Amino acid sequence: MNLSAIAVKNINRRRGKTALLVVGLMLAIASLVSIVTLMSSFRGAMDRQLGKYGFNILVFPKSSNLSLTYGGMNISGVSSFKASYLNSDDMTKIVSIKRDHKVTLSPKFLSGVTVKGKPALLVGITPKAELAVKKWWDIKGRGIKNDNDLLFGSAAAAKLGISLGDKVELSGKPFYAVGIMKETGSQDDDSIFGDMRHAQEIAGMNGRVNFVEIATDKTDAVDAIVSDLSRVLPGASVSSVKQAVKYKESALNRLTRFGLTVSAVIVFISGMIVFSTMTSSVMERKREIGIFRAVGYRKSKVTKIILTEAALLSLLGGLFGYFLGLALAQMLSTFVKSIDVSIKPDVYLMAASVLLSLSISMISSVLPAYRAANLSPALALKEL
C-alpha cells in the first residue's frame, strides 16, 4: 500500500478531527480572500471612477472679489461684474505643459447676464474640451454645436423657467436652449454654458479667460503638473482635488491593514488548530506507528504519511476557503451600494489561497510528524 493510500484511509477513519482541521484552514483562508478581494475591488472601482472623471486641477488668478461662484471664481452681479483674468502669456504657459503631461485643458470665461429679468451666470466654454473634462454630464437634448447654442444646468433652467428649444436674448442677441443637464450636485447646476467666443463678446472681453480647468487620469502625475504650473505661473493660484483622493486611499489602506491584522490572528489560530489536531492524531496512533516502524518503515516514510495527510486536508481547506471568501466578499459588497464593486474569481488568488493553506498546514505539522517518526517501536508496541 502506498503512502497516499495510507494517508487517505487515516483521514477517513478520523473524520471528526479532520473536519475540524479543514474548517479551521477554511475560515483562515476565507477571511483573507474576502478582505483581499474586497479591497482589490474597491481600488478597481476607484481607478475606474478616476479614469472616467479624471483629476481636476484649477488655475485661476490669485485675487478676485465676486459672489456668484464657479470653480473658485465669484461674480458679484451683472451690474458690478469685476474679475481678474489670465492673460495670453499665462495661457501660452499653461498650454506648454501638454508637452510633458497627458492632460485636457478647458478654459472658461465667466460673465454675469440677465435672463428673463433675472441675474444668471454665463460660463463661456470650448464645448469639446469641456465635455472631455466633464465626462459625467448627462444632457437632455444635445450639447453645444453652434455659436448661439446654450446649455442650462438643471437648477438654472428651473429657476429661469427655461425649456428645451426656448429662445433666450442675451445683450440683444438671440440664443437657444439646446440642452438641459441632469442634476450634477455641483455649481454646474446653477450655470448657463455657451460658446466661449460669444460669451466674451457679450461681456466685451474678447480673448479673456477667467480660469482653466485641467484634467488628467494619472494619479501620480498630479503633483508634477501642479508643481510645473506653479513654477511657470507664479502670479496664479493652482489647486487640485488630489488631497481628497489621498484621504480616501489612506482610509482604504487603514481598513486593509485592520482586516489583514484580523486575518493574521485567524491564521495563527488556524495553525494552532492544525498543530493540536495533528499532535492528538499522532498520540492516538502510537500502535499504528509502532507497527509501521516494526515492519521496516523508515522515519522518513512515517514523516511523509503525516505530512501527506496534512497536505491533502490543506488542499481541501484552501479550495473551500477560497470559494467561501469569494461568497463572503460578494455578500459584503451588497452593503456598499455607493461604490460599483465588481467581485470576480481570480485564479492567481485561488492558487495563493491553496499555497497559504498548504504552508500553514505543513508548518504546523512538522513537529507532530517529527514526534511520530521518532516514536520508539518497542514503546509503541506496548500499546498492543
Summary of the structure (lengths in Angstrom):
residues: 384
radius of gyration: 34.2
end to end distance: 21.9
largest distance: 112.2
contacts: 1265
relative contact order: 0.18
helix: 58%
strand: 18%
